[in-house]
Amino acid sequence: MNKDSEAHYTSVGSIQFSKSAEAIPCDSKGLKTPEKEESQSRSWILSGVIAGLLFGFGNLCVVRISHFGFYVRELTLFGGFNLALAIFIIRTIQQRRERSAYRIKDEDSGNYYFSQQESPFWDPDTEKFRWAAVLAILMDSVTKISGGLTAILSFKYALYAEINQGAITTVFSISSIFVAMISFFIFGEKLTKFHLIGMFLLIGCALLIVFSKTSGSNEKMEIYGEEVDKVSTVLPVFFALLTTLIYSLRTICIKLYVKKLKFHTIDYMTYSYLFTGALFMPFCLKHTIEMGIIPEVVILGIVCGVLNGLASIFLFHATSTGVAGPAYALRNIEPIIQAIFGSIFFGSYLNSFQIVAIGVGIMGSLVITMKNKK
């Protein structure tokens, strides 16, 4: 590859041409120029809002089938795998066309189809394979699997406690506090008085949900033809809090690797979903055969995986390019969607405590996004 061609590569290996065949503003190392910084300073806000919408409708799908536990997680991973495979194919075709159009050959293979310089696992500085990138994918996979499972369990036990799932997703808002606090120590992102106020409001939200209902364990309810015990509201809130902690760590890991390894967010998420989806696909097929195909469960599980996969890409683009805490807080349009449509489709109506809890949670999320006056 000649020197002129090298200038068109970012450090993650993506070719970036404008229609006039001039490179999009970035230096030879792929670092953003002021023009790109200004554009991305606005894009992370929109990305956060889109993530909230997608998460809302995605988790609305999984609420209905959360009774089936880890099988639902396998279905969502299968949906995420199909999404990632489609993105991978599209990006590969796009890169091939760009290489062919601008006659950029790989110096090793001499063809236009593939270049190791385009691989996120190739370090352009040392010209060696990046094992740290593999570790990043593995860490994301572990947190994604465990966090997804605890989220499904929080919905499952919310169903057993007869709590509207919109109230439970409001508890997920506490992630923005965890993300902001961890970012303070790792990235030096400052915590403001608004972060602290938001933290107290979100904690208050969780407490209101706990006290909103006290179902006795001796009571019964029927779900998918199976009789189950009702549970206390403490159980779904516990799993929701555990989910927030896991996903907070995932958000920080992604931001860390995107910044340190200059790993493109889409590449990072694509490879992670491909890995976890391929890993659990045999188990998903096995359980589907054992349980028999239940169309509603299979369809909703896969749709949830696709929507949540897209939501994750938008969310982690927002947290990687914007201020992590406020960016994560923007996803909190999700509880509104869950509360409204959960009441319409599933009959999970909100009581007064839960309505106040959602209001307090949303208020806390909005407060987090506010800035101190200079």
Secondary structure, DSSP 4 states (H G I P E B T S, - for coil): --HHHHTTB-TT--B-B-TTSPBPSB-TT-PBPHHHHHHHHHHHHHHHHHHHHHHHHHHHHHHHHGGGTHHHHHHHHHHHHHHHHHHHHHHHHHHHHHHHHTT---TTT--SS--GGG-TTEETTTTEE-HHHHHHHHHHHHHHHHHHHHHHHHHHHHHHTT--HHHHHHHGGGHHHHHHHHHHHHT-PPP-HHHHHHHHHHHHHHHHHHTT----TT-EEEETTEEEE---THHHHHHHHHHHHHHHHHHHHHHHHHHHS---HHHHHHHHHHHHHHHHHHHHHHHHHHH---HHHHHHHHHHHHHHHHHHHHHHHHHHHS-HHHHHHTTTTHHHHHHHHHHHHH-----HHHHHHHHHHHHHHHHHT-----
